[in-house]
Amino acid sequence: IIAICGTVAVPQDRSDPDSGTFDLAVAVFGSLSDNPPPEPLIYLAGGPGEKAIEVLEFSFDDLFRPFLDDRDVIVFDQRGVGASEPSTDCTELTRLEIDLLDDSLGVDDRGALFVEAASACFDRLDGAGVRLDRLSTAESAADVQAIARTLGYQTWDLLGISYGTRLAQTVLRDRPEGVRAVILDSVVPLEVDLIAQTPASFDRALQTLIDACAADANCASDYGDLEATLDAAIAMLNTTSAFGTVTDQLTMERYDAMATGTVLANQVFQGLYSSQIIPLLPEMIALAGDGEVGLLDLLRSVSLTNSGFLSTGMHLALQCQEEVAFTSTGKLRDAAEDLTRIRRWLEGSRPLGSDLIETCEHWDLERAARVENEPVESEIPTLVLAGGFDPITPPAGGRAVADRLTNASFVLFPAAGHAALSSGECAMDIAKAFLLEPAATVDRL
């Protein structure tokens, strides 16, 4: 496999020629085919803020290597992310996450510390002259076209996962020239209030897990009524915390950790992202209810490690401008009003997402144009994928986007979590076949 790595300089502010540049880290992987098509596949990472270049060590074989059979693949770090410069990593939040591993603070106190650390990050980045207001999806959409043109491609395909689907839809709206076909996996519809929707998305995915366990004879026999088992485990850990160890699997640093009921509930949410971890969740819940937190600690270690692959400054800047700008604390509270078990398990006295709203008050970035909260239409062939257990971008969102795109096909993978493409060979085979013939009927068998 031949890889060419370098940077593409793009203006920080395209309306100001004196604004300086973001230097985007780009990796181009050459196709293994003797006669590849002219279109490369450009990967649009999630997060927002995923360090796509750094994650390559772990994602390449499953996510990108199969596409090289037919075509070139381009992976890049978006503006403010990872190896691109200037960087927007929030070391303040990284330290806070580690400090809170062995702390029993309630949700209000944790939220206050998050706001404080995030505000300190803003002050540092803003003081260094980073144009946080230019960390936007519209600017990144222009960057995608700039990268392709700089590399000499006339046409290209797009693969967006999670936030990357928002970026892909923005490319379809603002910079469609040169785009031949698009894959959207785990879709974020622009018009959806993603923050207010999160409790309901978690509740839906959790019910899917509960129903799946009840329908499986072994799971039902081993763990009984999974909702009752989880409820009891959360109540027990909130009364008598358990102690263990969480490991950063990159540095192998080990940290003392306290497991409360809220920690368990949050880890169930995180676990539902992964098609590989979902089968372990009933066992993790049952063991935690008996005070055995070894498996919970292992999955918390995975989550801690994954958090290192996110440039939090870019994440917050974009969320403040494009998500928080279109919601409110009242909307968050109303959205979770009837979700009694989620509010109970996640200490619902403080609405999920309210920490982010308070953070954005300090960041004080201009609200995005209203078009960033409106649906996108396009005639470019599009394949939309969704996972049945996905706790953050439910299948209904992907289906809604597919329904309004003129030439779109929707495929649901019932056993997958977030990022359905990584769930197995079936999803990858469908994606590869689509790129070979975007106008053909999708073979779901």
Secondary structure, 3 states (H helix, E strand, C coil): CCEEEEEEEEECCCCCCCCCEEEEEEEEECCCCCCCCCCCEEEECCCCCECHHHHHHHHHHHHHHHHHHCCCEEEECCCCCCCCECCCCCHHHHHHHHHHHHCCCCHHHHHHHHHHHHHHHHHHHHHCCCCHHHCCHHHHHHHHHHHHHHCCCCCEEEEEECHHHHHHHHHHHHCCCCEEEEEEECCCCCCCCHHHHHHHHHHHHHHHHHHHHHHCHHHHHHHCCHHHHHHHHHHHHHHCCEEEEEECCCCCCEEEEEECHHHHHHHHHHHCCCCCCHHHHHHHHHHHHCCCCHHHHHHHHHHHHHHCCECHHHHHHHHHHHCHHHCCHHHHHHHCCCCHHHHHHCCCCCCCCHHHHHHHHHHCCCCCCHHHHCCCCCCCCEEEEEECCCCCCCHHHHHHHHHHCCCEEEEEECCCCCCHHHHCHHHHHHHHHHHHCCCCCCCCC
